[in-house]
Amino acid sequence: MMRAGTSGLSTACPRTATPSGARMTPTPALAPVRRLRSVRVRILAAILVVTALGLLVSGGASFLLQRDRILASIDEELRQQVESVRTIVESPAEATRIEPDESPLTAAPTDGSGFTDIDALLRTVLGQVLPRLDGSTVGLVDGIARWEPQPYALSFLLDDDPDFLARVSGETAAGATVLGWGETEDGTLRYAAVPLRVEGSDAAGVYVTAVDTDARLSDLADVSRSYAVIAALALAATGLVGWFVAGRLLSPIRELRRTASRITATDLGERIPVGGDDDVSDLTRTVNDMIGRLEGSFDAQRRLLADVRHELGTPITIVRGHLELVDARDPCDVEATRAIALDELDRMGHLLEDIAELSEAEREDRVPLQPVDVGELTRRVLAKVAVIPGRDWRAGPVAEVQVNADPARLTQAWLQLADNAAKYSPEGSAVVLGSERRGDRVELFVTDEGPGIPAAARERIFERFGRVDDGRGIRGSGLGLAIVSAIARAHGGRVELDSVPGRGTRFALSLPLERRSPADDESTDVPPRGRAQ
């Protein structure tokens, strides 16, 4: 029999669970990695890479061009020496002594005579065609080094490398002049070998001249090393300057990050200091504007929630109170309580519908614009309100103009103004509905003969749940004029209010004949008294 808890199965060690929603804190070891990925580091890396590539390409190109120029000058020097040798062989009487830095065409002529053997020819050639200090010559007879120039002190001797001499003898055995490269203990050589023969002699002579390319390129190598050091210092200076410049340019973005980290839903008052007129400053202004819009949106949301809580609290309290006091055994009491509960629930339903309607009306991007004939719209709205009983509906002036608007939204707002006029004006009084043009705007108005609106309440009535207590107990959600004002703003317009206590009120939707941009519509932050924007 197996006992509980001793089933024989191995039990894993308990592991501490991470609470849901807990945020994993990055280890300190990851901080250097994040710093290496920062924008500042990436900008600096890009600058250094581009600068390094520029220095490398320019330095490398200059080095290769200078190297090719030096090697070309070596080849030209060897060709001149070969031509000088041929001149001596073909015209010994016109042979000249060629100094290392002289041109054969400008050398002074010397007496010469014919050659009887190969040694005399090589002696004459080596005595007249002289190499530079970084070069060397040798005369070969049957592959053996026999003649060297005198009295020059050469930097290296060709007869010190028998393998090189054997190779040159083999290359010239066919009787052709050779221009080639050779590797010796002294370094890399660029050489020319000219085969020579004297008529009547079987001996084979070779004139060999060579230049130590390493020595000739040593100055260029020194310059290249100096350039590398200077380029490294320039790259370091560029990195240092670039680090501070990138930091200065990105300082507004760091301030933006710090400010954003301090902003919460309950504190949107932080703003980022703006300095300068560059792209980063424009970004800072845009972010400040965005924070301002968010602050306004959150404030409006908080006010709406507070107003909704206040407005819904009353009907909920009424329904709860009647339900707690109802006598379930009294049918009349049950029916009365049911009627009260349904009435209050209907009022809450209408309130929620009005809130949804207000939210929809405030969205300017949801307003489909089209040409609207104001005269035709005026006559159509007047025909709709004419059936409302108890008021003398009269037609006012009609503006025969067109506006770009949403006819359904304009009709909704206009009917709301007419409904308010019917509610707050005396039985049988006149209500005038019409439209008229005023400059570059058109007004859709409703005028009543009601008690008027006190000056202190003319701004409050356009707020959510704003009401005026006229003592007659007229019920409403308090959102009607807020919806009208939102529709007017969505069309780039405003609501005009003109009221004289005891004589009546005139409400008008004032719309631009040419639709303005949203930025123009927001140019007026605070509406003047008697006007809702």
ABEGO torsion letter per residue (X at the ends): XBBBGBAGBBBBBBBBBBBBGBBBBBBAAAAAAAAAABAAAAAAAAAAAAAAAAAAAAAAAAAAAAAAAAAAAAAAAAAAAAAAAAAAAABAAABBBBBAABBAAABBBBBBBBBABAAAAAAAAAAABBBBAABBBBBBBGGBBABBBOABBBABBAAABAAAAAAAAAAAAAGBBBBBBBBBAAEBBBBBBBBBBBBGBABBBBBBBBBBAAAAAAAAAAAAAAAAAAAAAAAAAAAAAAAAAAAAAAAAAAAAAAAAAABBAABAABBBBBBEABAAAAAAAAAAAAAAAAAAAAAAAAAAAAAAAAAAAAAAAAAAAAAAABBAABAAAAAAAAAAAAAAAAAAAAAAAAAAAAAAAABAAABBBBBBBAAAAAAAAAAAAAABBGBBBBBBBBBBBBBBBBAAAAAAAAAAAAAAAAAABBBGBBBBBBBBBBEABBBBBBBBABAEBBAAAAAAAABBGBBBBAGAGBBBAGAAAAAAAAAAAAAGBBBBBBBBBGAEBBBBBBBBABBBBAAAAAABABBBBGBBX
